[in-house]
Amino acid sequence: MIGWIKAVEVTHGAHGWHPHMHMLLLKNVDLYAPSHTGRTDILVAGGRIVHVGDQLARPGEYCEVVDAAGLIATPGFIDGHVH
C-alpha cells in the first residue's frame, strides 16, 4: 500500500466516503506517482483517490470495477507529454 496517496477531503462513512457515492475501482493498474510504484488497485470516490492498495475488494453496489491491467495511472498529472 502507498500510504502517502490519500484523499484531501473526506466525507463521512467508515472508509472516508458516503455509502451511496458513486465509486470507481481500478484493478491491476500500473501506478506512476511520480515514478513507477508497481501494479496496484485504486479506489476513486467523489472524483478523488481515497484508497490505494493490493487486492482491494468492491466496497458496495455503487462501485464500478474496471480491469485496468496494461493501463497506466498518473494521478496529479495534467499533461503526460512534456518537453
Secondary structure, DSSP 4 states (H G I P E B T S, - for coil): --TT---SS--SSTTSS-TTS-EEEEEEEEEESSSEEEEEEEEEETTEEEEEESSPPP-STTEEEEE-TT-EE-TT-S-S---
